[in-house]
């Protein structure tokens, strides 16, 4: 699958689209097929590494979070065996880490009805 990845701080051209392994949901996780993701000020600040005080939390010399994106909307593709609240085909939206990818997994307890939280 495709995902946006960056390994150093800088302008938008530090972000690359790479092939990464498709995530597989564990027992308490939900796999979503990302339909839309929006960039917000947090994504931009983390990519730039500014203000520099952010680097204390997210990596001094290079980012510890290599997959940008927080705001996401999509469709449930698969669920773990302990997930009862969602089923494949459910439409969901909300916030998660690494939203700029074709697919993303999140723990089911973090979600509420038809919404990633």
N, C-alpha and C positions, 0 to 999 in steps of 0.2 A: 504494500500500500504506500501511498505518498504522504509525506508530512513535511511541514516547514521546520527547519532546524537551524540553530545558530550556535557557534562554539566560541565566539568572541564578541565583545561589545563593539558597537559602531553604528554606522548609518544603515539604512534599509538593505543595502547590497550585502551585508553580512549574513542575511537570511538566505538559505538554500532550500530547494525542494529535493528531498532525498527519498529513496526507497527504504522503508523500515519494515520490520516484522509486524504482521497483523496481530493485534492483541487478542488474546483468548480470555473470555470471562471466567473467573474463578467462581466458586460456589455462591458467593454473596455479591457478585458483580453483574453489571449490565453492559453489554457492548452496544454502542450506538453508531449508526452510519451518519456521519456529519453531513448535513444538507447546507448549512450556512454558519459562518462564524464572523464575528465583527471584531475589529481592532478597537481598543480603547486606550486611554492615556496610560494605564498601567503597563500594557504590552509595549508601548513605545518607550516608556521610561526604562523598563527592564532591558530592552534591546540596546538602548544607548548607554545603560549603566550610569544614568544620571537622575537625580543628584547622586554624587559619589557615596553618600551615606547609605544608599540602597545596596551597595556592594558589600557592606558588612554582613547583610543577610543573604545575599544572592551570589556571592563569589567575588573576591577581591580582584583577581587578575582575569578571570574568565567566568562566564555565567555557569552556575550549578544547575539551572533550569534551562535545558537546551531546546525545549519545545514551546514556542509561544502560543498565545491564544487563551482567552478566558470565556468569552461569550459565545454560546453555541446553540444551535437548533438542529434537530435531526430525528431519526427514526430508530427505534430499538431493533437491532439486528439479531441479537441472541441474549439469553439470560442464563445465569448460573443455576445450578439445581436447587438452591435454597431460596431463590427469588420467586415470590408469589404475587407481588404487587404489579409487575409489568410482564408483558408478553411481546414477542416479535410483532412489529407493525405499529406499536404505540408511538405516537408523536410526542417528543419531549423538547424542552428548552431550558436554558439556565446558564450556569457558570461552572467551569471546570478548568483544570490545567491542561494545556496541550491541545486546544481546540482546532488549531490549524493543521488538521490531518483528515484523512479519509474516514478513519474509524477511531473510536476512543472508548476505553472502559472506565467505569466509575463504580464504587461500592453502592449497592442498592439502598442501604439505610440512609444515604445522603440525599435521596430523591423523595419527592412527594408526588402526589397524583399528577401525571402528565407534566412534570416539571423537574428539571435537574436543579438542585439547590446547592 
